[in-house]
Amino acid sequence: MVNAVWERSKRGTLVFGIISAQSRWRVLAPLYSTNDFCKADSMSLHRRIHRAGYWILGLGFVAAVLIYIAAVYASPGSAAPDFTQDRSFNFALERLGGKAAVYLAAFNYWFASLWHGTRLAVTVATLSLVLALMCFWVAELLSYPDPDPIEPDASPE
């Protein structure tokens, strides 16, 4: 009889193995190793954050390209009408809520348009770029050594 087992090696590697019932032969293949795969145990925090920035940037741009391709080849559905360009709508809105209501309606229409179609792809790419730059900035700040603590001067006796 042959058994499949999961074991942890001496180096901390998670291995998948096949062991015979008589224990005459044993085949172990490394499946996942924290030391070999990503070396997360030995990496410093700023390197991990820097690497996370690269992952965010790469995956964000891949997602943006896929969204853009899907939006270009998608059939144009019924788009919401742009009431902010209609003079009668703006006049009625201005009478009810003033100029601020007109500006807020235009802003709301613009902001809602960021989450549909090809503009969504641009939004995802921009957000991933901003998040990645923040990760790079934080990683750069963490890479500097700690300054020496300031010791209070000894008072003269």
Disulfide bonds with the S-S distance in Angstrom:
none
